[in-house]
Amino acid sequence: MDAIRCAVTGCLGNVGYNLVFFLASGGVFGPHQKISLNLLEIPDLAPQLEGLKMELEDCAFPALHEIRVGSDPFDLFGDIDCAFLVGARPRGPGMERKELLQANGVIFQRQGQALDRSAKKRVRVLVVGNPCNTNCLIALHNAKTISPDQFAALTRLDEFRARAVLAKKTGADVSDVSPVVIWGNHSSTLVPDIQHTMIGKKAALSCVDEAWILSTMLPSVRKRGAEIIKLRGKSSSASAAFAAVSAMAVMTGQLEENSLVSMPVFSKGNPYGIDPNLVFSFPCRTHGDRLTIDPSMRPSDALWKEVLVSEKELIEERDAVRHLLV
Ligand code: NDP
């Protein structure tokens, strides 16, 4: 069996550092599938990157076949099967969201071009670096010879958080809580929706009322990241890395056929009338390594209003980086 080659950008950051160990230990493809890692960081961090490589070697992971390190995506995206685009500039003090969009947009434009030129045409690309939906849109526009369906951004952690909140509220085991749908942007406008969620054999909506969803669940899922920053002094890292690994498992066909997942995917042709040129989190169904948007899950009118707020935010983000979309 050939090794699967995965690239990870920003792998010395909070999220990336955890992610590479999950990956090397078989987190996406299992411990028996050989994996090669192409690790990218900014050029200034070349010595630290060598240090990370040594740490990975020291784990003697049975699945880890080869490690390459560097900073040039045109080189390190060569022949990759999957990519985790994690590296992104954090928002500096006083930096406007618009400035962050521009600074990161340029990074994802170049990485889209590098994927186009160097990666395998069947590559799967998960964008984690924020604003991840719009960065993903930029990357897929710049990778003209790769199908947009092979790109996604990350709301998997938001989905896990929503399930955990629901389990806590109802006293259920989290493994008894079936998927919660996440709509929209990975931002403070995201919308968790439990209309189709089951808790054991009961519908979640028979265990909690809609007023609780809007007044408590929605803000607590949206603010979870900020709350963690307040307590830890830094943002979620292992949980985001775990969610990224789980999202790549979805994208590479590791889940059961017809599983329900929430993924921000290219919105062209979506059955909900959402603007067709966004990366938007929808309820999706798995079919091997393909995802289709489930058309039967429109939420209540009250939640739909919230979904449209998230759409508006994404349209504004896109319009601010229109010059990077080709
Ligand atoms: P983190 O590792 O904490 O986060 C990386 C990115 O992931 C951020 O954009 C972050 O957004 C985002 N993110 C975190 N959690 C989630 C989530 N649940 N869902 C979606 N996105 C999420 O940042 P660090 O600053 O610690 O590390 C970044 C690394 O990237 C550094 O090592 C740096 O050198 C590298 N870098 C690479 C660049 C490049 O590739 N050209 C450019 C700039 C930096 P948020 O900030 O909102 O938490």
Residues whose N, C-alpha, C, O or C-beta is under 5 A from the ligand:
A	BS01	NDP	T9 G10 L12 G13 N14 V15 G16 I42 V86 G87 A88 R89 P90 I107 V128 G129 N130 C132 L154 L157 S235 S236 A240
